[in-house]
């Protein structure tokens, strides 16, 4: 098994959108109405929004790959722009989102 971490580029937006929706839905879907999930996907994971986040110099995105398949992603935010007023003195990472397909094997 080969595991690698790769920076996400603008050309990877479709895959970032797909894995974002899949992992969010798997995590929060059971606790939310479908209409609410769809609204969140439209707002948070539309291509223009993801592009803005990806091109923000205070954010970094990475894919985790297992045997060259995307297993999840990591978004790291630094700097004042990405932090709320309680977090401004600290570095923050947004979490590692992984595809549950790989959960049992990781």
C-alpha positions as CSV (number, residue, x, y, z in Angstrom):
1,X,0.0,0.0,0.0
2,X,1.4,3.4,-1.0
3,X,0.3,6.5,1.0
4,X,1.1,10.0,-0.2
5,X,0.0,13.6,0.6
6,X,-0.2,15.9,-2.4
7,X,-0.9,19.6,-2.6
8,X,-4.3,20.4,-4.3
9,X,-4.1,22.6,-7.4
10,X,-6.7,24.5,-9.2
11,X,-7.0,21.7,-11.8
12,X,-8.1,19.5,-8.9
13,X,-11.2,21.5,-8.1
14,X,-13.7,18.8,-9.3
15,X,-12.1,16.2,-7.2
16,X,-12.0,18.5,-4.2
17,X,-15.7,19.3,-4.6
18,X,-16.6,15.6,-4.9
19,X,-14.6,14.5,-1.9
20,X,-15.8,17.5,0.2
21,X,-19.5,16.7,-0.5
22,X,-19.0,12.9,0.1
23,X,-17.2,13.3,3.4
24,X,-19.5,16.1,4.7
25,X,-22.5,14.0,3.7
26,X,-21.2,10.9,5.3
27,X,-20.3,12.7,8.5
28,X,-23.3,15.0,8.9
29,X,-26.0,13.6,6.6
30,X,-27.6,11.3,9.2
31,X,-28.2,14.4,11.4
32,X,-29.5,16.9,8.9
33,X,-32.4,17.2,6.4
34,X,-31.5,16.6,2.8
35,X,-32.6,20.1,1.8
36,X,-30.3,21.6,4.4
37,X,-27.4,19.4,3.1
38,X,-28.0,20.5,-0.5
39,X,-28.1,24.2,0.6
40,X,-24.8,23.7,2.4
41,X,-23.2,22.0,-0.7
42,X,-24.4,24.9,-2.9
43,X,-23.0,27.5,-0.6
44,X,-19.8,25.9,0.7
45,X,-18.7,23.6,-2.1
46,X,-19.6,25.4,-5.3
47,X,-16.6,25.6,-7.7
48,X,-16.2,29.4,-7.3
49,X,-16.2,29.2,-3.5
50,X,-13.7,26.4,-3.5
51,X,-11.5,28.3,-6.0
52,X,-11.5,31.4,-3.8
53,X,-10.5,29.2,-0.8
54,X,-7.8,27.3,-2.8
55,X,-6.3,30.5,-4.1
56,X,-6.2,32.2,-0.7
57,X,-2.5,32.5,0.2
58,X,-3.5,31.8,3.9
59,X,-5.0,28.4,3.1
60,X,-3.4,25.2,2.0
61,X,-5.2,22.1,0.7
62,X,-3.8,18.6,0.4
63,X,-5.1,15.3,-0.9
64,X,-4.3,12.1,1.0
65,X,-4.0,9.3,-1.5
66,X,-3.8,5.6,-1.0
67,X,-2.6,3.6,-3.9
68,X,-3.1,6.7,-6.1
69,X,-6.8,7.0,-5.1
70,X,-8.0,10.1,-3.2
71,X,-8.8,8.9,0.4
72,X,-9.4,12.4,1.9
73,X,-8.2,15.9,2.1
74,X,-6.7,18.4,4.6
75,X,-7.3,22.1,4.7
76,X,-5.0,24.2,6.7
77,X,-5.8,27.9,7.5
78,X,-3.3,30.3,8.9
79,X,-3.4,34.1,9.3
80,X,-6.0,36.5,10.5
81,X,-8.2,36.3,7.4
82,X,-9.3,32.7,8.2
83,X,-9.7,32.9,11.9
84,X,-12.6,34.2,14.0
85,X,-12.1,36.6,16.8
86,X,-11.4,33.9,19.4
87,X,-8.9,32.1,17.3
88,X,-6.9,35.0,16.0
89,X,-3.9,34.3,18.3
90,X,-3.6,30.7,17.2
91,X,-2.9,28.6,14.2
92,X,-5.9,26.6,13.0
93,X,-6.4,23.6,10.8
94,X,-9.8,22.7,9.5
95,X,-9.5,19.0,9.9
96,X,-8.7,15.9,7.9
97,X,-11.7,14.7,6.0
98,X,-11.4,11.1,4.8
99,X,-13.5,8.9,2.7
100,X,-15.1,6.2,4.9
101,X,-14.2,3.6,2.2
102,X,-10.6,3.9,3.4
103,X,-11.4,4.1,7.1
104,X,-11.3,0.4,7.8
105,X,-8.0,0.0,5.9
106,X,-6.2,3.0,7.3
